[in-house]
Amino acid sequence: MQTLVRQQSVNKVNSILISQPKPDVKSPYFSLAEKHNIQIDFRPFIKVEGITAKAFRKTRIKPLEYSAVVFTSRNAIKHFFRICEDVRVKMPQETKYFCSSEAIALFLQKFILFRKRKVFYAGKGASTKSLKDILKKHRNNERFLLPCSPSRKNDLPNYLKDNNFKFTEAPIFETVACDLSDLEDITYDMIVFFSPLGLKSLFHNFPDFKQNKTRIAAFGPATCRSVEDYGLNVDIRVPAPETPSMTMAIDKYLKVVNK
């Protein structure tokens, strides 16, 4: 890290709030809390909500009119098949499915039988470009449906549009702010964020939030920019060459301020 500790934030850290759900399995955060004898709490700042069948019908999108479906997240898969069930639609066995990664394709197995379907996916660790290459081979033969969130990234939809794919976006879920009102009178020495939506949720719940002596850790360039856009200081930036994970970065930070 270029700047490990802000001059104004050299106080000891005794409590940390992780803006994610508490892990169901053993987590490095638990070891971190024990190692430094500090309190680490977990609280999701955002949640995914699917649209209702009534709202979906208003979009006038009919899944059976599409020969292929493109999935870029597990939420897209989960809510697509939920909507299909709610509106009493069963996708034909010949429907093709295109997934942005092998992990997404494996999750798809919970909803379809692979041996009876045609599933295409980008290789392990592949970028969106790999998915584009796969889609391009089928551009002229398929009509694509892209289940997504209204706040989805523009990259893939723009590619499909610019290359004259026959496709339709289907907004079927949205990421919204959780109610954090019960935290109004609770303060933490550090808050950890993993997406710009986490910052949006914080200020949705507490428009007058002031950082004061609270340290902020942020994962990813977009999250760091969001912290700064809200006029706050980033004390821990992850990933970094020496600290690729959030727990490693916090551990290094605590070794300085809690010594």
C-alpha positions as CSV (number, residue, x, y, z in Angstrom):
1,M,0.0,0.0,0.0
2,Q,1.2,3.5,-0.8
3,T,-0.2,5.0,2.3
4,L,-1.0,2.5,5.0
5,V,-2.3,4.8,7.8
6,R,-3.8,8.3,7.5
7,Q,-2.2,10.7,9.9
8,Q,-5.6,11.5,11.3
9,S,-6.5,7.9,11.9
10,V,-3.8,6.4,14.1
11,N,-6.2,5.3,16.9
12,K,-6.5,1.6,17.7
13,V,-9.1,-0.4,15.9
14,N,-11.3,-2.4,18.2
15,S,-14.3,-3.1,16.0
16,I,-14.8,-3.7,12.3
17,L,-18.0,-3.9,10.3
18,I,-17.9,-6.1,7.2
19,S,-20.6,-5.0,4.7
20,Q,-21.4,-8.6,3.7
21,P,-23.4,-11.5,5.2
22,K,-21.7,-13.6,7.9
23,P,-19.9,-16.5,6.3
24,D,-21.5,-19.9,6.9
25,V,-18.1,-21.6,6.9
26,K,-14.8,-20.9,8.5
27,S,-13.5,-17.6,7.4
28,P,-10.2,-15.8,7.6
29,Y,-12.0,-13.0,9.3
30,F,-12.7,-15.2,12.3
31,S,-9.0,-15.9,12.6
32,L,-8.2,-12.2,12.2
33,A,-10.6,-11.3,15.0
34,E,-9.0,-13.9,17.3
35,K,-5.4,-12.9,16.3
36,H,-5.9,-9.2,17.1
37,N,-8.5,-9.7,19.9
38,I,-11.0,-7.4,18.1
39,Q,-14.7,-7.5,17.3
40,I,-15.7,-8.2,13.7
41,D,-19.4,-8.0,12.8
42,F,-21.0,-8.9,9.4
43,R,-24.0,-7.0,8.0
44,P,-25.1,-7.0,4.3
45,F,-25.6,-3.5,3.1
46,I,-27.3,-4.6,-0.1
47,K,-29.7,-7.4,-1.2
48,V,-31.1,-8.7,-4.4
49,E,-34.9,-8.5,-5.0
50,G,-36.6,-10.2,-7.9
51,I,-39.5,-8.5,-9.8
52,T,-42.9,-10.0,-9.4
53,A,-44.7,-12.1,-12.1
54,K,-47.1,-9.2,-12.5
55,A,-44.3,-6.8,-13.1
56,F,-42.7,-9.2,-15.6
57,R,-45.9,-9.6,-17.6
58,K,-46.0,-5.8,-18.0
59,T,-42.7,-6.0,-19.9
60,R,-44.4,-8.1,-22.5
61,I,-41.3,-10.3,-22.8
62,K,-42.2,-13.9,-23.7
63,P,-39.3,-16.2,-22.9
64,L,-40.6,-18.9,-25.4
65,E,-39.9,-16.5,-28.3
66,Y,-36.2,-16.8,-27.7
67,S,-34.0,-19.6,-28.8
68,A,-31.0,-18.7,-26.5
69,V,-30.5,-17.2,-23.0
70,V,-27.4,-15.5,-21.8
71,F,-26.5,-15.6,-18.1
72,T,-23.8,-13.5,-16.5
73,S,-24.6,-14.2,-12.8
74,R,-26.2,-16.7,-10.5
75,N,-28.9,-14.2,-9.6
76,A,-29.8,-14.0,-13.3
77,I,-30.2,-17.8,-13.4
78,K,-32.1,-18.0,-10.2
79,H,-34.6,-15.3,-10.9
80,F,-35.1,-16.2,-14.6
81,F,-36.3,-19.7,-13.7
82,R,-38.3,-18.3,-10.8
83,I,-40.1,-16.0,-13.2
84,C,-40.6,-18.9,-15.7
85,E,-42.3,-20.9,-12.9
86,D,-44.4,-18.0,-11.7
87,V,-45.7,-17.3,-15.2
88,R,-46.0,-21.0,-16.0
89,V,-43.4,-21.1,-18.8
90,K,-41.2,-24.2,-19.4
91,M,-38.2,-23.6,-21.6
92,P,-37.9,-26.1,-24.5
93,Q,-35.2,-28.7,-24.3
94,E,-33.6,-27.3,-27.4
95,T,-33.0,-23.9,-25.8
96,K,-29.3,-22.9,-25.9
97,Y,-27.7,-21.3,-22.8
98,F,-24.6,-19.1,-22.8
99,C,-22.8,-18.5,-19.6
100,S,-20.0,-16.0,-18.7
101,S,-18.0,-18.6,-16.8
102,E,-17.8,-22.2,-15.9
103,A,-19.0,-21.5,-12.4
104,I,-22.2,-19.9,-13.8
105,A,-22.7,-22.9,-16.1
106,L,-22.3,-25.3,-13.1
107,F,-24.9,-23.4,-11.2
108,L,-27.2,-23.7,-14.1
109,Q,-27.2,-27.5,-13.6
110,K,-29.5,-26.9,-10.6
111,F,-32.2,-25.8,-13.0
112,I,-31.7,-27.8,-16.2
113,L,-30.5,-31.2,-17.3
114,F,-27.2,-30.8,-19.1
115,R,-27.6,-33.9,-21.2
116,K,-30.7,-32.6,-22.7
117,R,-29.6,-29.0,-23.2
118,K,-27.0,-27.1,-25.1
119,V,-24.8,-25.1,-22.8
120,F,-21.9,-22.9,-23.8
121,Y,-19.5,-21.1,-21.4
122,A,-16.3,-19.2,-21.3
123,G,-13.3,-21.1,-20.0
124,K,-12.1,-20.9,-16.4
125,G,-10.8,-17.5,-15.5
126,A,-11.9,-16.2,-18.9
127,S,-12.9,-12.6,-19.5
128,T,-16.2,-11.3,-20.9
129,K,-14.3,-11.2,-24.3
130,S,-14.3,-15.0,-24.4
131,L,-18.1,-15.0,-23.9
132,K,-18.4,-12.5,-26.8
133,D,-16.3,-14.8,-29.0
134,I,-18.7,-17.7,-28.3
135,L,-21.8,-15.6,-28.9
136,K,-20.4,-14.3,-32.1
137,K,-20.4,-17.8,-33.6
138,H,-24.2,-18.0,-33.0
139,R,-25.1,-14.5,-33.9
140,N,-27.0,-15.2,-37.1
141,N,-28.9,-18.3,-35.9
142,E,-30.3,-17.4,-32.5
143,R,-32.6,-14.9,-30.8
144,F,-31.1,-14.1,-27.4
145,L,-32.6,-13.1,-24.1
146,L,-30.4,-11.4,-21.5
147,P,-31.9,-11.7,-18.0
148,C,-30.3,-8.9,-16.0
149,S,-30.6,-6.1,-13.5
150,P,-31.5,-2.5,-14.6
151,S,-28.2,-1.4,-13.1
152,R,-26.2,-4.0,-15.1
153,K,-22.8,-3.2,-16.7
154,N,-23.1,-1.8,-20.2
155,D,-20.2,-3.8,-21.8
156,L,-22.1,-6.9,-22.9
157,P,-25.4,-5.2,-24.0
158,N,-23.4,-2.7,-26.0
159,Y,-21.5,-5.4,-27.7
160,L,-24.7,-7.2,-28.7
161,K,-26.2,-4.0,-30.0
162,D,-23.1,-2.9,-31.9
163,N,-22.8,-6.3,-33.6
164,N,-26.5,-6.5,-34.6
165,F,-27.5,-9.4,-32.4
166,K,-31.2,-10.2,-32.2
167,F,-31.5,-9.8,-28.4
168,T,-33.7,-8.4,-25.6
169,E,-32.8,-7.4,-22.1
170,A,-35.0,-8.7,-19.4
171,P,-34.7,-6.8,-16.1
172,I,-35.8,-9.4,-13.6
173,F,-34.0,-8.5,-10.4
174,E,-32.4,-5.4,-8.8
175,T,-29.8,-4.8,-6.1
176,V,-31.3,-2.6,-3.4
177,A,-30.2,-1.1,-0.1
178,C,-30.8,-3.0,3.1
179,D,-32.4,-1.3,6.1
180,L,-29.6,-0.3,8.4
181,S,-31.6,1.9,10.7
182,D,-30.7,-0.2,13.7
183,L,-27.1,0.8,13.3
184,E,-27.8,4.5,13.7
185,D,-26.4,4.7,17.2
186,I,-23.6,2.1,16.7
187,T,-20.1,3.2,15.7
188,Y,-17.3,1.0,14.3
189,D,-13.6,1.8,14.1
190,M,-13.6,0.4,10.5
191,I,-16.1,-0.3,7.8
192,V,-15.3,-2.6,4.9
193,F,-16.9,-2.1,1.5
194,F,-16.8,-4.4,-1.6
195,S,-18.8,-2.5,-4.1
196,P,-20.1,1.1,-5.0
197,L,-23.6,-0.2,-4.1
198,G,-22.4,-0.6,-0.5
199,L,-21.6,3.1,-0.3
200,K,-24.8,4.0,-2.0
201,S,-26.7,2.0,0.7
202,L,-24.7,3.7,3.5
203,F,-25.8,7.1,2.4
204,H,-29.3,5.9,1.5
205,N,-29.7,5.0,5.2
206,F,-27.6,7.8,6.7
207,P,-27.5,10.8,4.3
208,D,-25.5,12.8,6.9
209,F,-22.9,10.2,7.5
210,K,-19.5,11.7,8.6
211,Q,-16.4,9.6,8.6
212,N,-14.6,11.3,11.5
213,K,-12.2,8.7,12.9
214,T,-13.8,5.7,11.2
215,R,-11.4,3.9,8.9
216,I,-12.6,2.7,5.5
217,A,-11.4,-0.3,3.6
218,A,-12.4,-0.7,0.0
219,F,-12.1,-3.6,-2.4
220,G,-11.5,-2.8,-6.1
221,P,-10.9,0.4,-8.0
222,A,-14.6,1.2,-8.5
223,T,-15.3,0.9,-4.8
224,C,-12.3,3.1,-3.9
225,R,-13.5,5.8,-6.4
226,S,-17.0,5.6,-4.9
227,V,-15.7,6.2,-1.4
228,E,-13.8,9.3,-2.6
229,D,-16.8,10.5,-4.7
230,Y,-18.8,10.6,-1.4
231,G,-16.0,12.8,0.1
232,L,-14.6,10.1,2.3
233,N,-11.0,8.8,2.7
234,V,-9.8,5.3,1.8
235,D,-7.5,4.0,4.5
236,I,-7.1,0.5,3.0
237,R,-7.1,-0.2,-0.7
238,V,-7.4,-3.8,-1.9
239,P,-6.0,-5.5,-3.9
240,A,-2.4,-4.3,-3.6
241,P,0.8,-6.1,-4.6
242,E,1.6,-7.1,-1.0
243,T,-2.0,-7.6,0.1
244,P,-4.2,-9.2,-2.6
245,S,-6.9,-10.1,-0.1
246,M,-8.9,-7.9,2.3
247,T,-8.0,-9.9,5.4
248,M,-4.3,-9.6,4.5
249,A,-4.6,-5.9,4.1
250,I,-6.5,-5.4,7.4
251,D,-4.0,-7.6,9.2
252,K,-1.2,-5.4,7.9
253,Y,-3.0,-2.3,8.9
254,L,-3.8,-3.6,12.4
255,K,-0.1,-4.5,13.0
256,V,0.6,-0.8,12.7
257,V,-2.3,0.9,14.5
258,N,-2.8,-1.7,17.2
259,K,0.8,-2.3,18.2
